[in-house]
Amino acid sequence: MRNIPTAIQMYTLRNECEADFRGTLRKVASLGFQGVELAGYGGMPVGELKDLLNELGLQVAGCHVPLVDLESNLAKVIQEQLVLESKFLVCPYLLPENRTEADYQSLISFLNKAGAECQKAGISLCYHNHDFELNNLQDGRTALDTIMEETDASLVFAEPDVYWLSKREYDPAKWIDTYRDRIKLVHLKDMTEDEERFFAEVGTGAIDFPAILKKGDVADIQWWIIEQDATRRTPFESIEISLNNLRKMLDELNK
């Protein structure tokens, strides 16, 4: 199998980052992650942040930037990506008041335009899903399928979240296969097998990760990104379990 590096989505460690951003990055590096997907810069100038990441041996797998910031100052955001050497810029979330049919059509138009600007700078624009994009619109398609089908395949890419797909009864491996030419980043998190279907560490729940990981060779996946929105252990304990389990699964698949 192709060697795809592993990053942590820093939202998982948001409380730790707020308390000690630099120390949190040092701990991430010590656990053996190869990269970070940023969700903010910890109040640091991007140049200073890049120097710290270089010191720690961490690459920037991508950056989650709120849609309002992408819309209001895309040129600045792109310049920040260039300083950070981030190849992937991600639209991470739509606020509840921005999920009407008209909002999705406006989003599609914006993603195409922003994707073109990102491409000029050598950056890929990605869209990250939750579960609400799997609701059907008036024509029967899900909002997520509509976004994928109506954006330019050469300009807008996907960052699927295997937990949210699974929670809505989609097979993540099949979804990745459907859009395999447009997937750069994949969020890995597991789901408990009980009725609550709570967030779980990779390899401890109900999701078939070997089937997902096998898609690394057929899809254009550049990073596996571990994320856990909420944890019942400390976040550092959870991400270490996820990373160790992911490594074991990859080792098994490579035998």
N, C-alpha and C positions, 0 to 999 in steps of 0.2 A: 504494500500500500504506500501511496505517496505520503511523505512526512509533512503533515499539516501542523503548524505551531498552535499552542494553546494560550489564551489570554483570559483575564478576569474582567468582567464588566464591573466597574468601580461603584456603580449604584448599590451593589451588594454590600459594600463597605461604607455606605454613605455616612453613618454615624461615626465610624472610626475616622473617616476622612475629615469630618467636621472638627473632631477633637485634635487630630494630628495627621495632617495630609502627608507630610514628608515621611513620617514614621510608618504610616500605613503602606506607602509605596515600598519602603524598605522591607517590610514584612512580606509583602506580595513577592518581591524578588527573592527573598530567602526561602520561600515555599517552593520555588522552582518554576513559576510562571514565566513564559517567554515574552509576554506582552500584556498591555492593559488596553481596555476599551474605556476611554474617558467619558465621564458624564459631568463635565465641569473641570476647571483647572485649579481648584483649591485656592483661588485668590492669587495665584502666582502668574507673573508674566510668562507668556508661552515660551520665550527663549530660555528663561531660567528653569522652567519645568522641563524643557527638552534636555538641558544640561544635566539635570538630576536624573532623568530617565537613562541617559547615556551612561552616567556614573553607575547606575544600578543594573545595567545590561537589559533594560526593558525597552521593547519596541512599542509604538502606538499602533494597535490593531485597527483602531478607528475611533471616531468621536461621535457621541450622541449630542446633538445640538437641537434645542427646542425649535419647533416650526416657526414661532414668532421671530426668533433671531435669524433663522434662515431667510425669512421673508423680508425682514427689515434691514439686514446688513450682510447679504451673502458674500460680497467682496471681502469684507473683513474676516468672515468665517473661513473662507477659502485661503486667505493669507495665513491665518493661524494654522491651518492644516499643513501648509507648505513648511512652516517653521518646525512643526512637530513631526514632519515626514510621515504624516498620516495619509494613506491612500484611500481611505474609506470614510465618508461623511454620511451620518445616519440621521434620518428623520425619525425620532423615537416614539412619538405619542401624539394622539389627537385628544384635545380636551373634550369632555362630554358635549359641550355646546357647539362643537365643530364637527358633528357627525351626521349631518343631514345629507340628503342626496345632492343638493346644490354644493354643499361643502366638499363632498368627495370629488365632484367635477372640477371645482376650483383647485383642489389639491392636485389632481391629475395634471391640470394645465401648468401649475407651478412646478411640479416635479420635473416635467419635461423641460421647462425653461432652465431651472436650476441645474438639472442634470447636464445640460449642454454647457453651461458655464463651468461646472466642475470638470467635465471632460477636457475642456481647453487647458485646465491646470494639471491634468494628469490624475485626477481624483474621480473615484466612482461614488455616485450618490445612491444610497440604499434606503429602503423603507423597512422599518421594523414593526412587526405585527403583535397585537395582543389578541384577546378573544372577540372583542366587539367588531372587528373587521370581518368576522366570520358570520355575522348576521346578513340575511338576504336583503337586497335592495328591491325596488319595485319590479325589476325585470327578472327576478329570480336568482340572479347571480349574487355571490357574496361580495361585500365591499372589497375584500382583499383580491378576489379574482378580477373584479372590475379594475382595480388599480393596476394589477399586473397586465391585464389585457389591453388597457387603454393608454398606458405609458409606453414610451419608445423603448424597445428592448435593448437598444444600444446605449441608452442614456440613464435608465433607472433600473436598479437591481434590488434584490430582496435580501433581508436579514431575517429568516424565519426563526421563530421561537418554538422549540419542539414541545414545551409544556403547554402553551396556549393552544397549539394545534391539537394535541392529544386530548386536552380537556373538552374540546368541542367535537371529539370523536373522529378527527382526521388522523390518518396515518402519516407521521412526519416524513418517513422515508419515501413514501409515494409522492408526497407534496414536493419534496426536494427533487425527486426525479422528474416531475412534471415541469419544473422551472429550472432544471439543472444548468442551463446556459446563463442564468441570471442570478446565481447565488454566489456571493463572495464570503459572507460571514454567517455563522449559525450559532444561535444561543442554545446552550445545553443546560437543562435543568430537569430534574425528575419530578414525579408526582406520586404521592402516597397511594397505596392500594385500597384504602378504606373509603367510606362514603364522602369524607371531607375532600379528598383529592388535593391535599395541601402540597405546597412546594417541598421538594425533598432533594437530598444530595444525589448527584449523578450515580447511577448504579445501585440505588437502594430502594427503588420504587417500581412502578408498573411500566415504564417506557422501555421499548426495545432499542437500546442504544447500539448494539452491534449492527443492526439493520441500518441505522442512521449513519454510523461511522463508515460503513462500506460505501456509502454514496460519495465519500471524499474523492474516490478515484474516477467517478463518472460525472461529478459536478465540478464546477470551477471554484471550489471552496478554498479560501485562503487562510481562514482562521476558525478554529473551534473556540467558542467563547463561553466560559462557565459563568452562570448568573444564578442567583437565588434571591427572589424578591423579599422573602421573609424566612427566618430560620428559627428552629427550636433549640439549637445549640448556639454557641457564639458564632458569628459570621466567619471568623478565621477557622474555627474547627470545621465548619461546614464546607468551606471552599477547599480545605486540605483533603477532606474525605473525597470530595468530588474529583479533585485533581488526581489523587492516588488511584481511584477506581477507573477514571478515564485512561490513565496510563496502563493499568492492568488489562483493560479491554482492548486497547490498541496493540499491546504486546501479544495478546492471544490471537488477534486477527492477523498479525504479521508473522506468526509461526508457519 
